[in-house]
Amino acid sequence: MKHQFIKTAFYTGIVLICHLASSFTLLKVIEKKEAKSHQEGFAVLELFTSQGCSSCPPADAVLAKYVLQNNPNIIPLAFHVDYWNYIGWIDPFSKAQFTNRQHNYANQLNAQGNYTPQLIINGKYELVGSKENEINNIVNKELSIKKEFNITIKKASISNNLLNIEYYADTNPNTVVNIALVKKKEFTSIKRGENNGLNQTNYNIVYDFKSITNSTKSNFNTNFQFKSVWQATDFMLVAYLQNTKTGNIIAATKNEIK
């Protein structure tokens, strides 16, 4: 009798373990499906930053976290502006072009002029780039919005110091295609200015940038200068479709360079 009880208890335990394992697997499947359904959109994070700004390293660190997530639906970009260069350190990645881009956003979003670190998300939201919780809430919101338009980088190849790019974009009135040549990671030892003595690692640095009017064609070609000393694996390409009137980004993609 005792033996039969132990045997029954043993088999009951086996059945229970199998049931729990099955339930756990089902929950994981459901979680994956829910996660996928919640990420039908995208989030382009444009951080306007500078190595000469003492407030910028915390925002650079927040951007780095998104880079290291390696989520294909999240595209972090660091635009280094040039208006802090006068205080002792010339940011090697800074360009007046990026300062102008930030100024255009200030007009579209009614922001209080240019400042760093400023983060623009999908051309819709602007906030201080170190406000991690607020950023995360907006990113999750944008990821849950199903995208309606598409843009694709079809080919990227290097020849004679030129990076030749072929891409496709859905046509839409009042839009431009933004193409960015992005350095994935760069280390700098800052010698002067507000961040004097800081050993800074920056991620997803925009090296070059073009905005191309989106015409009725669907297939396009463009190129960037690509120095012979650069390694293709250190860079990537980002393309995103943007409404010129509202600033809203309506499609985005990122690709390796082969």
C-alpha positions in Angstrom: 0.0 0.0 0.0 2.8 2.4 1.0 4.7 1.5 -2.2 1.6 2.2 -4.3 1.2 5.6 -2.6 4.8 6.6 -3.3 4.4 5.4 -6.9 1.2 7.4 -7.4 2.8 10.5 -5.8 5.8 10.1 -8.1 3.8 10.0 -11.3 1.6 12.8 -10.0 4.8 14.9 -9.5 6.0 14.1 -13.0 2.7 15.2 -14.5 2.8 18.4 -12.5 6.3 19.2 -13.5 5.5 18.6 -17.2 2.4 20.8 -16.8 4.4 23.6 -15.3 7.1 23.3 -17.9 4.5 23.4 -20.6 2.9 26.5 -19.0 6.2 28.2 -18.7 7.0 27.6 -22.4 3.6 28.9 -23.4 4.1 32.0 -21.3 7.5 32.6 -23.0 5.8 32.3 -26.5 3.1 34.7 -25.4 5.7 37.2 -24.1 7.7 37.0 -27.3 4.5 37.6 -29.4 3.5 40.5 -27.2 7.0 42.0 -27.4 7.0 41.7 -31.2 3.5 43.3 -31.4 4.7 46.1 -29.2 7.6 46.8 -31.5 6.0 47.3 -34.8 7.3 50.8 -35.0 10.7 52.4 -34.7 12.6 55.1 -32.8 15.2 57.4 -34.3 17.1 59.1 -31.4 19.1 62.2 -32.6 21.3 63.4 -29.8 22.8 66.9 -30.3 26.0 66.7 -28.1 29.5 68.1 -27.8 32.7 66.9 -26.2 33.2 70.5 -25.0 30.0 70.4 -22.9 30.2 69.3 -19.3 26.5 68.3 -19.3 26.8 66.0 -22.3 28.6 62.8 -21.0 25.5 61.6 -19.0 23.4 62.0 -22.2 26.1 60.2 -24.2 25.9 57.4 -21.7 22.1 57.1 -22.1 22.5 57.0 -25.9 25.2 54.3 -25.5 22.8 52.1 -23.6 20.4 52.1 -26.6 23.3 51.4 -29.0 24.4 48.4 -26.9 20.9 47.0 -26.9 21.3 46.4 -30.6 17.6 46.6 -31.2 17.0 46.9 -35.0 13.9 49.1 -34.3 15.9 51.7 -32.3 18.4 53.9 -34.2 20.5 56.1 -31.9 22.6 58.9 -33.6 25.0 61.4 -32.2 25.2 64.7 -34.0 28.2 66.7 -32.6 27.6 70.4 -32.8 30.3 73.1 -33.1 29.1 76.0 -30.9 31.0 74.8 -27.9 34.3 74.7 -29.7 35.3 78.2 -28.6 35.8 77.3 -24.9 39.0 75.4 -25.4 38.3 72.0 -27.0 37.4 71.5 -30.6 35.2 68.5 -30.9 36.8 66.4 -33.7 33.3 65.2 -34.8 31.6 68.6 -34.8 30.1 70.2 -37.9 28.2 73.5 -38.5 25.8 71.4 -40.6 24.7 69.6 -37.5 24.2 72.8 -35.6 22.0 74.0 -38.4 20.0 70.8 -38.3 19.4 71.3 -34.6 18.4 74.9 -35.3 15.8 73.7 -37.8 14.4 71.4 -35.1 14.2 74.3 -32.7 12.0 76.2 -35.2 9.8 73.2 -35.9 9.3 72.1 -32.3 9.2 75.5 -30.7 12.2 74.7 -28.6 14.1 77.4 -26.6 16.9 77.6 -29.1 19.9 75.3 -29.5 21.2 73.6 -26.3 23.1 70.5 -25.4 22.5 67.7 -24.7 19.2 67.8 -26.6 17.5 64.7 -27.8 15.0 64.6 -30.7 12.9 61.4 -31.0 11.4 60.6 -34.4 11.3 64.3 -35.1 8.4 64.7 -32.8 9.7 65.1 -29.2 12.5 67.1 -27.8 14.0 66.8 -24.3 17.2 66.8 -22.3 19.2 63.8 -23.5 20.0 62.6 -20.0 16.4 62.2 -18.8 16.5 58.4 -19.1 13.1 57.6 -17.8 11.3 60.1 -19.9 13.2 58.9 -23.0 12.4 55.3 -22.3 8.7 56.1 -22.1 8.7 57.9 -25.4 10.8 55.2 -27.1 8.4 52.5 -25.9 5.4 54.6 -27.1 7.0 55.0 -30.6 7.8 51.4 -30.8 4.2 50.5 -30.3 3.0 52.6 -33.3 2.9 50.5 -36.5 4.9 52.1 -39.3 3.1 52.9 -42.5 6.0 53.7 -44.8 9.2 51.9 -45.8 12.8 52.8 -46.6 15.5 50.2 -47.5 19.2 50.4 -48.2 19.6 47.9 -51.0 23.3 48.1 -51.6 26.4 49.7 -50.1 29.8 49.2 -51.6 33.2 50.9 -51.5 35.2 51.8 -54.7 37.9 54.3 -55.2 37.3 56.0 -51.8 33.6 56.3 -52.5 30.9 54.6 -50.6 28.2 54.0 -53.2 24.7 53.6 -51.8 21.5 52.3 -53.5 18.3 52.7 -51.6 14.5 52.5 -52.0 12.0 54.8 -50.3 8.2 55.0 -50.5 7.2 58.3 -52.1 5.3 60.8 -50.0 4.7 64.5 -50.4 7.0 67.0 -48.6 9.6 64.4 -47.6 13.3 64.0 -47.7 15.5 61.0 -47.4 18.2 61.4 -44.8 21.3 59.3 -45.2 23.9 59.2 -42.4 27.4 57.7 -42.4 27.9 56.6 -38.8 31.0 55.6 -36.9 30.0 52.9 -34.4 32.5 53.8 -31.7 35.3 56.2 -31.1 37.6 56.9 -28.1 38.9 60.4 -27.3 41.2 61.7 -24.6 39.9 65.2 -24.0 42.8 67.6 -23.2 41.1 71.0 -22.7 37.7 72.7 -22.1 35.0 71.8 -19.6 35.7 68.0 -20.0 39.5 68.4 -19.6 41.0 65.0 -18.5 38.0 62.9 -19.5 38.5 59.8 -21.5 35.4 59.7 -23.6 33.9 56.9 -25.6 31.3 58.1 -28.1 28.9 55.8 -30.0 27.1 56.1 -33.3 28.8 59.3 -34.3 27.4 60.9 -37.5 30.4 61.5 -39.7 28.6 62.6 -42.8 25.0 63.4 -43.6 22.8 64.1 -46.6 19.1 65.1 -47.0 17.8 64.3 -50.5 14.4 65.4 -51.8 12.1 62.4 -52.2 10.9 62.4 -55.8 8.5 60.2 -57.6 11.2 57.6 -58.3 11.5 54.6 -55.9 15.1 53.7 -56.5 17.9 56.1 -55.7 21.7 56.3 -55.7 24.0 58.5 -53.6 27.5 58.4 -52.2 29.9 59.5 -49.5 33.6 60.0 -49.5 35.2 57.1 -47.6 38.8 57.4 -46.7 41.2 54.5 -47.5 42.4 54.3 -43.9 38.8 53.7 -42.6 37.6 50.2 -42.0 34.1 49.4 -43.4 33.2 47.3 -40.3 33.7 50.4 -38.1 30.9 52.2 -39.8 27.2 51.7 -40.7 24.6 53.5 -42.7 21.3 54.9 -41.5 18.5 56.1 -43.7 15.2 57.7 -42.7 12.3 59.4 -44.4 11.3 62.7 -42.9 8.4 65.1 -43.4 9.9 68.6 -44.1 6.9 70.5 -42.8 6.4 68.7 -39.5 9.8 67.2 -38.9 8.2 63.8 -38.2 10.2 60.8 -39.2 8.0 58.2 -40.9 10.4 55.4 -41.8 13.9 54.4 -40.9 16.5 51.6 -41.4 20.1 50.9 -40.6 22.6 48.6 -42.4 26.1 47.4 -42.2 28.6 48.3 -44.9 29.9 45.3 -46.8 
